[in-house]
Amino acid sequence: MVTFLGETAALAAALCFSLASITFTLAGRKFGASASMALSLVISLVFLLPLHLALQGELFPFDTSPQRWLLLGLSSLAGFVISALMLLRAFQYIGPRLTLLVGATSPIYATGMAWLFLGQGLSNHAILGILLVISGVVGVVSEDSIGAYSRKIAEYRKGLMLAFGAAFAQGASFILMSQGVAGDYPAMSASLIRTVVALILLCLFIGIRGKIRYNLDLISTEPRSLALIMLASLAGPVVGNTLILLSLQFTSVGISSTLTGTTPIFLIPISFIVFGERITLRACIGTVLAVLGVALLFAA
C-alpha cells in the first residue's frame, strides 16, 4: 500500500478540492473572494498549528532555510493568492464545475514553463495530451457559451478569463511547490509556511482596499457563510494542500498533478446534486477528454 501512497493522496486531494470549491462558491455569495480566502487561511492555521506541533514537535518550522522559504513563499503567492482569488471570482461567474475544468489546462502552462526555463522538451505523448485537454475544455466551454446568452455574456467571458488566469498561476505554483518540498521536507511544515505567507499577503491586500472593517462586520452577521468557509478551509487549504505536498514526496510531479486534476470528474455529480446543473453527455465527454489529456501530458 505504501507504493501507492502518493497516488492515493493525490486522488484524496482532488476530492477535497471538489468539496471545498462547492462550499467556497456558496460562501462567496456573501463574502468577497479575498475575504473568503483570508478567513479560510485563518481557520486553517487553527488546525495546522496544533497538528504541526503534534507531528513535528514544534509549533512552527523556524529552522527552515531561506531558499526553501523563498520557493514555498512564491508558490503560495502564485497558488494561494493570485490563483485562488481568480478562482473564487470565477466560481461566482461560471460556477465551480466549469471553472475547475478550465483549471485542467494548468499542466499545459507548467509544461511550457519547464520547456522555456528548464530546457525540457515535449514528447509525442505530451503534444497529444495538450490537444486532448484543449479539445475537452473547448468542447464544454463552447456548449456552455450557448446558454450564456440567457445570462450576462460579459460575466461569462470574465469568468473564463479569470479561470484561465488561475490555471496559469496554479501551473507555476505547482512547479515551485515541488521544489519547495524536495529532499523529504515535511509536507505539514511546507503547508504551514505557505498558509502564513498567503495570509500576510491577503491581509495587506484587504487593508490596502480598506475592506477590513466591512469584512469583520460580515463575520458576525453571516454565521452560515462563516460555517461554510470553515468547512471549505478544512477540506481545501488544510487537508487538500497537505495531501498534495505529501503526494509530491511519494510520486512524481506528473502523476500527482494528473490525479489532482481529476477534480472536475468529482464535480460532475456534486454540481448536479448541489446546484441542479444540467449535465449533458457532451459535458461528460469533454471533462473526461481533458483529464485524459492531463494524464497523457505527464505519461512520458
C-alpha positions in Angstrom: 0.0 0.0 0.0 3.0 2.3 0.7 3.8 2.0 -3.1 0.6 3.9 -3.9 0.6 6.4 -1.1 1.4 9.3 -3.4 -1.3 8.4 -5.9 -3.9 7.8 -3.1 -3.0 11.2 -1.5 -3.4 13.0 -4.9 -6.8 11.4 -5.5 -7.9 12.3 -2.0 -6.8 15.8 -2.6 -8.9 16.1 -5.7 -11.9 15.0 -3.8 -11.2 17.5 -1.0 -10.8 20.4 -3.5 -14.1 19.5 -5.2 -15.9 19.7 -1.8 -14.0 22.9 -1.0 -14.9 24.6 -4.3 -18.6 23.9 -3.7 -18.6 25.4 -0.2 -16.4 28.4 -1.3 -18.9 29.1 -4.0 -21.8 29.1 -1.6 -19.9 31.3 1.0 -18.6 33.6 -1.7 -22.2 34.9 -2.4 -21.8 36.8 0.9 -18.1 37.2 1.4 -15.8 38.5 -1.4 -13.0 36.4 -2.9 -10.2 37.9 -0.9 -12.1 37.9 2.4 -13.2 34.2 1.8 -9.6 33.2 1.2 -8.2 35.2 4.1 -10.8 33.8 6.5 -10.1 30.3 5.3 -6.4 30.7 5.9 -7.0 32.0 9.5 -9.2 29.0 10.1 -6.6 26.7 8.5 -3.9 27.9 11.0 -6.2 26.9 13.9 -5.9 23.3 12.6 -2.4 23.4 11.2 -0.5 24.8 14.2 -1.6 22.1 16.7 -1.2 19.4 14.0 2.3 20.6 13.3 3.2 20.6 17.0 1.9 17.1 17.4 3.6 15.7 14.2 6.8 17.7 14.1 7.4 18.5 17.8 7.4 22.3 17.3 4.7 24.9 16.7 6.3 26.4 13.6 9.3 25.3 11.4 11.5 28.3 12.3 14.7 26.5 11.2 13.6 26.3 7.5 16.3 27.6 5.1 15.8 30.9 3.4 15.9 29.2 -0.1 13.0 26.9 0.9 11.1 29.9 2.4 11.5 31.7 -1.0 10.3 28.7 -3.0 7.3 28.0 -0.8 6.6 31.7 -0.4 6.5 32.2 -4.2 4.4 29.1 -4.6 2.0 30.5 -2.0 1.8 33.8 -3.9 1.0 32.1 -7.2 -1.3 29.4 -5.8 -2.9 30.7 -2.6 -3.2 34.4 -3.5 -3.2 35.0 -7.3 -4.7 31.7 -8.5 -7.1 31.4 -5.5 -8.5 34.9 -5.9 -9.1 34.4 -9.6 -10.6 31.0 -8.9 -13.1 32.2 -6.3 -14.2 35.1 -8.5 -14.6 32.7 -11.4 -16.8 30.5 -9.3 -19.3 33.3 -8.9 -19.4 33.9 -12.7 -19.4 30.5 -14.3 -19.6 28.0 -11.4 -17.1 25.6 -9.9 -17.5 22.8 -12.4 -16.6 24.8 -15.5 -14.0 26.8 -13.6 -12.1 23.7 -12.5 -12.5 22.2 -15.9 -10.7 25.2 -17.3 -8.2 24.6 -14.5 -7.3 21.3 -16.1 -5.2 23.4 -18.5 -2.7 24.3 -15.7 -0.3 21.4 -16.6 0.0 22.8 -20.1 1.4 26.0 -18.7 3.6 24.1 -16.3 5.0 22.1 -19.3 5.6 25.3 -21.3 7.4 26.9 -18.4 9.5 23.7 -17.9 10.4 23.8 -21.6 11.2 27.6 -21.5 13.1 27.8 -18.3 14.4 24.2 -17.7 15.0 23.2 -21.3 12.7 20.2 -21.1 11.4 19.1 -24.5 7.9 17.9 -25.4 7.3 14.2 -26.2 4.6 12.9 -28.6 2.6 11.9 -25.5 2.8 15.5 -24.2 1.7 17.0 -27.5 -1.3 14.6 -27.8 -2.2 15.4 -24.2 -2.2 19.1 -24.9 -4.5 18.6 -27.8 -6.9 16.5 -25.7 -7.0 19.0 -22.9 -7.7 21.8 -25.3 -10.4 19.9 -27.2 -12.1 18.8 -24.0 -12.1 22.3 -22.5 -13.2 23.9 -25.8 -16.0 21.4 -26.2 -17.5 22.1 -22.8 -16.9 25.9 -22.9 -18.5 26.2 -26.4 -21.5 24.3 -25.2 -21.9 26.4 -22.1 -21.4 29.6 -24.1 -24.7 28.9 -25.9 -26.6 29.1 -22.7 -24.5 32.1 -21.5 -26.6 34.5 -23.6 -29.5 33.8 -21.2 -27.1 35.1 -18.5 -24.8 38.1 -18.9 -22.3 37.2 -21.7 -19.8 39.8 -20.2 -19.8 37.9 -16.9 -19.4 34.6 -18.7 -16.4 35.9 -20.6 -14.9 37.5 -17.4 -15.3 34.2 -15.6 -13.5 32.3 -18.4 -10.6 34.8 -18.3 -10.3 34.5 -14.6 -10.4 30.7 -14.8 -7.6 30.6 -17.4 -5.6 33.1 -15.3 -6.0 30.9 -12.2 -4.9 27.9 -14.2 -1.7 29.6 -15.4 -0.8 30.7 -11.8 -1.5 27.3 -10.5 0.8 25.7 -13.0 3.6 28.0 -11.8 2.7 27.3 -8.2 2.9 23.5 -8.7 6.5 23.6 -10.0 7.6 25.9 -7.2 5.8 23.8 -4.6 7.5 20.6 -5.8 10.9 22.3 -5.4 10.0 23.6 -2.0 9.4 20.1 -0.6 12.4 18.5 -2.3 14.6 16.5 0.0 11.9 14.9 2.2 10.9 18.2 3.7 7.8 17.7 5.9 4.6 18.3 4.0 2.9 19.7 7.1 5.7 22.3 7.6 5.5 23.3 3.9 1.7 23.7 4.1 2.1 25.8 7.3 4.7 28.2 5.7 2.6 28.6 2.5 -0.5 29.4 4.6 1.3 32.0 6.7 2.8 33.8 3.7 -0.6 33.8 1.9 -2.4 35.1 4.9 0.1 38.0 5.3 -0.2 38.9 1.6 -4.0 38.7 1.6 -4.4 40.9 4.8 -2.2 43.5 3.1 -4.3 43.3 0.0 -7.6 43.7 2.0 -6.1 46.5 4.1 -5.0 48.5 1.0 -8.5 48.2 -0.3 -9.9 49.5 3.0 -12.2 46.4 3.5 -11.0 45.1 6.9 -13.9 46.7 8.9 -16.5 45.7 6.4 -15.4 42.0 6.4 -15.2 41.9 10.2 -18.8 43.0 10.3 -19.8 40.2 7.9 -18.3 37.6 10.3 -20.9 38.5 12.9 -23.8 38.9 10.5 -23.3 35.9 8.3 -22.8 32.9 10.6 -23.9 30.4 7.9 -21.4 31.6 5.3 -18.7 31.6 8.0 -19.5 28.0 8.8 -19.2 27.2 5.1 -15.8 28.9 4.9 -14.7 26.8 7.9 -15.7 23.6 6.1 -14.0 24.7 2.9 -10.9 25.6 4.9 -10.6 22.2 6.4 -11.2 20.4 3.1 -9.0 22.7 0.9 -6.1 24.6 2.5 -5.7 22.2 5.4 -6.3 18.6 4.1 -6.2 19.1 0.3 -2.9 21.1 0.1 -1.2 18.9 2.7 -2.2 15.8 0.7 -0.7 17.4 -2.4 2.6 18.1 -0.7 2.6 14.6 0.7 1.8 13.2 -2.7 4.8 15.0 -4.2 7.1 13.2 -1.8 5.9 9.7 -2.8 5.3 10.1 -6.6 6.3 12.3 -9.5 5.1 15.8 -10.1 3.4 14.5 -13.3 1.4 11.7 -11.6 0.5 13.9 -8.7 -0.7 16.7 -11.0 -2.6 14.3 -13.1 -4.5 12.7 -10.3 -5.2 16.0 -8.6 -6.6 17.2 -11.9 -9.4 14.7 -11.7 -11.3 17.3 -9.5 -13.7 18.1 -12.4 -14.8 14.5 -12.5 -15.8 14.5 -8.9 -17.6 17.8 -9.5 -20.0 16.4 -12.1 -22.2 14.5 -9.7 -21.7 17.1 -6.9 -22.7 20.0 -9.1 -25.8 18.1 -10.2 -26.8 17.4 -6.6 -26.0 20.8 -5.0 -26.7 23.3 -7.8 -29.0 21.2 -10.0 -26.8 21.8 -13.0 -27.8 20.2 -16.3 -25.0 17.7 -17.0 -25.0 16.7 -20.7 -23.2 13.9 -22.5 -21.1 16.4 -24.2 -20.0 17.9 -20.9 -19.1 14.5 -19.5 -17.1 13.6 -22.6 -15.3 16.9 -22.6 -14.4 16.5 -19.0 -13.1 13.0 -19.5 -11.0 14.1 -22.5 -9.5 17.0 -20.5 -8.5 14.7 -17.7 -7.1 12.0 -20.1 -5.1 14.8 -21.8 -3.6 15.7 -18.5 -2.7 12.1 -17.9 -1.0 11.8 -21.3 0.8 15.1 -20.8 2.7 13.6 -17.9 2.8 10.0 -19.0 6.2 10.3 -20.8 
